[in-house]
Amino acid sequence: MRLMKPTLDTGAGLSIIRVDALPKGWEMRLHPRQHLPHIVDANENPISARGMITLRLRSGGFATDIDFVFVQRLAVPVLLGTSFINRHVEALYPRRQRVRWSTDASVPILSCTVRGKRERRRSPRDATVRLAQRRVLPPRSRTAMLVTADLAGQILVTPYNRLNKRHRCQTARSLAVVVPGQRFSVEVASLSDEPVCLRKGTDIATGSPVHDVDCLLVTDDAASPAAAAEAVLDQVDLSGVPDRLLPNVQALIRRHAYMLDGTLGSIDATVHRVEIQPGTIPIRQQPYRAGHHARDMIRDEVNRMLEAKVVRPSTSEWASPVVVVPKKDGSPRFCVDYRRLNAVTKKDSYPIPRMEDCIDSLGDARVFSTLDCNAG
C-alpha cells in the first residue's frame, strides 16, 4: 500500500502515474498491450508512455480499479484525468474544497497554486469550536450540530474532554473545511440517560489547522482484485446453495470480496469508557498457564493485532488474562477473561427485541447465511 496525493485534472484524458510512484513489483502487473496512447502535455510536447498498469485506488470509503499509463517524467506523481472523473466523480465543490465520489463518499481537496505547489497557509493556534445554536440532545443519541470556529480553511476537529465530564457528550473526531462567517456541522454523541441541553456558544471541540491531508490511496496489495475475489470464494462453503442460485451468490461474494479478506480495521471517532462501581481498586490478574502450542498461538495473534494497529502496548494498572478456547471445527479462539472486570462494571440496560419479532422480520426470505467474524 502506498499513500499518494494525486491531482484531478479535467484537461487530461487519461490517468497517468509516474514510474517512481509505482508500487513494488509493478513489472509483474503490466498490461500485455503493444500499442500505447500518444500523450502530449499542455505545451504540445510529447510524453513517452512506458506502459499500462491497473492499480486499486481507495479514498474515503470509495474504492475502484484504474488503468494508469505510466511515464518517466511528470510534474505530479499521479494524475487522474477525465476517463476517471467522468465515471467516478459525482461533483466538485471548489468553495467547500471537497470532491464527492459516485458512491456519495467525499474527501477534502488540497488546493494548488498555478505553479503546481500546494498552498501553505499560516498556522494559527488551535481554536475553540462552539455551538452555533441551542440544542437538546435525546438520551443515548448521535446528532449533527451546527458550529462555528475562529479559523479558516481545513481543520481537524478533536473532542473536548470537558464536554464529556460536564454533560456526558462526546464530539466525533473529523475533518472539516471552514469558510469564514459560515457554519459547519459536526457529530455529537450523547452518552447520558437523560436529555442534555447545550446552550449556544458551548465549547464542544477544538480545531487545529491542517494542510497536507493524505486523501487518496493507491495500493499494490490489491493489484489483482479478480484473483483476490477467487481466493475469498474458495474459502466459502456453498454446498447448501441451490444450483439455480449458485451463480448469483458467487457474483455477490466476488463483488464484496474486499470486505471478506480478513483485514482488521479500527476507528477512533470516540473513546469507549468502562464505568466501574465507586471504590473499586484496579484488578490486575496474572496470565494463565498455557501449553507450548497455546503460547505460540497467543503470541502470533497479538503480533497480528499489533501489526493491524487494533491494539497497542499498555502499562495500565488493569490487566485480564488471555484464554484459548477451541471452536466447533477444532481451531483455536483467542479470548480475554473479563469476568472479574464485568463483576465491578456498571451495567447498561438496553431493550432486547423479542425473538418472535426477529423471526417474523425474515418474511419470505429463502436464503440464509452465517458469517464468522475475523476477531470479536
Buried (B, 14 or more C-beta within 10 A) or exposed (E): EBEBBBBBBEEBEBBBBBBEBBBEEBEEBEEEEEEBEEBEEEEEEEBEBEBBBBBBBBBBEBBBEBBBBBBEEBEBBBBBBBBBBEEBBEEBEEEBBBBBBEEEBBBBBBEEEEEEEEEEEEEBEBBBBBBBEEBEBEEEBEBEBEBBBEBBBBBBBBBBEEBBEEBBBBBBBBBBBBEEEEEBEBBBBBBBEEEBEBEEEBBBBBBBBEEEBEBBBBBBEBBBBEEBBBEBBEEBEEEEBEEEEEEEBBEEBBEEBBEBBEEBEEEEEBEEEEEBEEEEEEBEBEEEEBEEEBBEBBEEBBEBBEEBEEBEEEEEEEBBBBBBEEEEEEEBEBEEEBEBBEEBBEEEEEEEEEEEEEEEEEEEEEEEEEEEEEEE
